[in-house]
Amino acid sequence: MPRTPEFPCSSCNKNVNNNHKALQCDKCDQWIHLKCNFLDLTEYNRLKKCPLDWFCTNCLKETLPFQKLSTNELIPLTTKGISISKEHVSNQITPQLQNHLNNLSQFLNNNNLNDNEDVDENGEYNNLVSPINCKYYDHDEFGSAKFSSSKSFSILHYNIHSIQKHIDSLRTLLLLLENDKFEFDIIAISESKILHNTTPQVDIQIQNYHPPISTPTEANKGGVLLYVNKRHHNFKPRNDLNVYAPKHLESVFIEIINDKSKNDIIGVKYRHP
């Protein structure tokens, strides 16, 4: 009679041994193999050092409301906030996105993750390459990547939960991430908590950036800011693009005027819960 695993993986139900690469979920308290949660080694090493709570893919499926939506239902919901019934679904997907979704679907559906012969001695799955190409960095990894402002256009988004309370934390973060060859082009702030018709009581300017373009809030949450790096001398607010609904949504947009290429339009939005 097969022995019941002492520490079963919450996905494949095989035992998680001491030499396996696995993580313990902070919600269900169960262990799950690295590959069963579709994580690569870089993400795994980062998460081991991360002090924040981590949730496995099984718990996310139970928690996130859009897990069971079809692709054509998901796209308009996440890009426009519109829920479209199945009988009214139209093709909203670009060829590039459709290709990526096809690759992801093939990765998830065509690999039998419960097949014993696919698992190596470390509890990892062989010959699986994820099509997900997002990369995550800690402070040291970001510095080692040696980004260059002359070769990239970069935007940092930060939900700061009050710019007046945490402006020093933001400045410290920039000291860790920026250097003489790299500074962000744009810093986008949500939940600035700058109140309508109220002047900030502390200095919220950032060295090497223009004074922020702001849309304040009329609630105890919300508010948005955009900081533009001073190497961009020519830009203008795009108030015609701003969407504002008191205590529901704030947004702010700017347009960077480029001499030798098309202009760039950048915006940040905050939608209240």
C-alpha positions in Angstrom: 0.0 0.0 0.0 1.5 3.4 -1.0 2.8 5.5 1.9 1.0 8.8 2.4 3.4 11.7 1.8 4.5 13.4 5.0 4.7 16.8 3.3 2.6 16.5 0.2 2.9 19.2 -2.6 -0.4 21.0 -2.8 -0.3 20.6 -6.6 1.1 17.2 -7.5 0.6 15.6 -4.1 4.1 14.1 -4.2 6.3 14.4 -1.1 8.3 17.6 -0.7 11.7 16.3 0.4 14.5 18.3 2.1 16.5 18.6 -1.1 13.5 19.8 -3.2 13.1 23.4 -4.2 9.7 24.3 -2.7 7.9 27.1 -1.0 5.4 27.2 1.9 2.2 29.2 1.2 1.4 31.8 3.9 -2.3 31.3 3.3 -2.9 27.5 3.2 0.4 26.7 5.0 1.1 23.9 2.5 4.3 23.3 0.5 4.4 23.4 -3.3 7.2 22.5 -5.7 9.0 25.3 -7.6 7.8 24.1 -11.0 4.3 23.1 -9.7 3.9 26.8 -9.1 5.4 27.8 -12.4 8.3 29.7 -10.8 11.8 29.9 -12.3 15.0 29.7 -10.2 15.5 33.5 -10.1 12.0 34.1 -8.7 12.5 31.2 -6.3 15.7 32.7 -4.9 14.1 36.1 -4.6 11.1 34.8 -2.8 13.2 32.9 -0.3 14.7 36.3 0.8 11.5 38.3 0.6 9.9 39.1 4.1 6.4 39.6 2.6 3.7 36.9 2.7 3.6 34.7 -0.4 0.5 32.8 -1.8 0.6 29.7 -3.9 -1.1 29.3 -7.3 -3.9 27.2 -5.7 -4.8 29.9 -3.2 -4.7 32.6 -6.0 -7.2 30.6 -8.0 -9.6 30.6 -5.1 -9.0 34.3 -4.4 -8.8 36.1 -7.7 -12.2 36.7 -9.4 -11.0 36.4 -13.0 -9.4 33.0 -12.9 -12.3 31.3 -14.8 -12.8 34.0 -17.4 -12.1 33.2 -21.0 -9.4 35.1 -22.8 -11.8 37.3 -24.7 -13.7 38.1 -21.5 -10.5 38.9 -19.6 -9.0 41.4 -22.0 -11.7 44.0 -22.0 -12.2 43.6 -18.3 -8.6 44.2 -17.4 -7.9 46.9 -20.0 -11.1 48.8 -20.0 -12.9 47.7 -16.8 -15.8 46.4 -18.9 -17.5 43.1 -18.2 -18.7 41.6 -21.5 -21.1 38.7 -21.6 -20.2 35.7 -23.6 -22.8 36.3 -26.3 -21.3 39.8 -26.9 -17.6 38.8 -26.9 -15.6 40.1 -29.9 -12.0 39.7 -30.8 -10.2 42.2 -28.6 -6.7 40.7 -28.9 -3.7 41.8 -30.9 -1.8 39.1 -32.8 1.2 39.5 -30.5 -0.8 39.0 -27.4 -2.7 36.0 -29.0 0.7 34.4 -29.8 1.8 34.8 -26.2 -1.4 33.4 -24.8 -1.2 30.4 -27.1 2.3 29.7 -25.9 1.2 30.0 -22.3 -1.8 27.8 -22.9 0.4 25.2 -24.6 2.8 25.3 -21.6 0.0 24.7 -19.1 -2.0 22.2 -21.0 0.4 20.1 -23.0 2.8 19.3 -20.2 1.6 16.5 -17.9 2.9 17.9 -14.6 1.8 14.8 -12.7 3.8 12.4 -14.8 6.5 10.8 -12.6 9.1 10.6 -15.4 9.0 14.4 -15.8 10.2 15.0 -12.2 13.9 15.0 -11.4 15.5 14.1 -8.0 15.1 17.7 -6.8 11.4 17.7 -7.4 11.7 19.9 -10.5 10.1 19.3 -13.9 12.4 18.6 -16.8 12.2 20.3 -20.3 9.7 22.9 -19.4 10.3 26.5 -20.5 7.8 29.1 -19.3 6.8 31.8 -21.9 6.4 34.3 -19.1 9.2 36.9 -19.7 8.7 39.3 -16.7 11.8 39.7 -14.6 11.9 40.7 -10.9 14.9 42.3 -9.2 15.9 43.0 -5.6 18.1 46.1 -5.0 21.4 44.3 -5.7 20.1 42.6 -8.8 18.8 45.8 -10.2 22.2 47.5 -9.7 24.0 44.6 -11.3 21.8 44.7 -14.4 23.5 48.0 -15.4 20.6 49.7 -17.0 21.4 52.8 -19.0 19.2 55.9 -19.4 20.6 56.4 -22.9 19.3 53.0 -24.0 15.9 52.7 -22.3 12.8 54.6 -21.4 11.9 53.7 -17.8 8.9 54.2 -15.5 8.8 53.5 -11.8 5.3 53.1 -10.3 4.9 53.3 -6.6 1.7 53.0 -4.5 3.1 55.2 -1.8 0.1 55.4 0.6 0.8 59.1 1.3 3.6 61.0 -0.4 4.0 63.4 2.6 4.6 60.5 5.0 6.8 58.5 2.8 8.7 60.9 0.6 12.0 60.1 2.4 11.4 56.4 1.8 11.0 57.2 -1.9 14.2 59.3 -2.0 16.1 56.4 -0.3 14.7 53.9 -2.8 16.0 56.1 -5.7 19.4 56.3 -4.0 19.5 52.5 -4.1 18.2 52.1 -7.7 19.7 55.1 -9.6 23.3 55.9 -10.4 25.3 58.2 -12.7 24.3 56.2 -15.8 20.7 55.5 -14.9 17.7 57.5 -13.7 14.1 56.8 -14.3 12.4 58.9 -17.0 9.1 58.9 -15.1 8.1 58.3 -11.5 4.4 57.5 -11.3 2.8 57.7 -7.8 -0.6 56.4 -6.8 -2.3 57.0 -3.5 -0.5 60.3 -3.0 -3.2 61.2 -0.5 -2.8 64.9 -1.4 -6.2 66.4 -0.7 -8.2 68.6 -3.0 -7.5 72.3 -2.4 -4.8 71.5 0.1 -1.1 72.4 -0.2 1.4 69.6 0.9 2.8 70.4 4.3 6.2 68.9 3.5 8.6 69.3 0.5 7.7 66.5 -2.0 10.1 67.5 -4.7 12.8 65.0 -5.8 16.3 65.9 -6.9 16.8 65.8 -10.7 13.0 65.7 -11.4 10.6 68.5 -12.3 8.0 69.4 -9.7 5.2 66.8 -9.9 2.1 67.1 -12.0 -0.8 66.2 -9.6 -4.4 65.2 -9.5 -5.5 65.4 -5.8 -8.2 63.4 -4.1 -11.4 64.3 -2.3 -11.3 61.0 -0.3 -9.0 59.7 2.5 -7.3 57.5 -0.2 -6.3 58.1 -3.8 -4.6 60.9 -5.6 -1.9 60.6 -8.3 1.4 62.3 -9.2 3.8 62.2 -12.1 7.5 63.2 -11.7 9.3 63.9 -15.0 13.1 63.6 -15.1 14.8 67.0 -15.9 16.6 65.6 -18.9 13.1 65.8 -20.5 13.0 69.6 -21.0 9.9 69.7 -23.2 6.7 68.2 -21.9 3.1 69.3 -21.2 0.1 68.2 -19.1 -2.6 66.4 -21.0 -5.6 67.5 -19.1 -7.8 66.5 -22.0 -6.9 62.8 -21.3 -7.5 63.0 -17.5 -10.5 61.0 -16.1 -11.7 62.2 -12.8 -14.7 60.9 -10.7 -14.7 62.2 -7.1 -14.0 59.5 -4.6 -14.0 56.9 -7.4 -11.1 57.5 -9.8 -8.2 60.0 -10.3 -5.8 60.1 -13.2 -3.1 62.4 -14.6 -1.4 62.3 -18.0 1.5 64.2 -19.6 3.0 64.3 -23.1 6.8 64.4 -23.6 7.7 66.3 -26.8 10.5 64.5 -28.7 12.5 66.2 -31.5 13.4 63.1 -33.5 10.7 60.6 -32.7 7.0 60.4 -31.9 5.9 62.0 -28.6 5.4 59.8 -25.5 2.1 60.0 -23.5 2.3 58.7 -20.0 -0.4 58.5 -17.4 -1.1 57.1 -13.9 -4.6 56.2 -12.6 -6.0 55.2 -9.2 -9.3 53.5 -8.9 -10.8 53.4 -5.4 -11.8 50.0 -4.0 
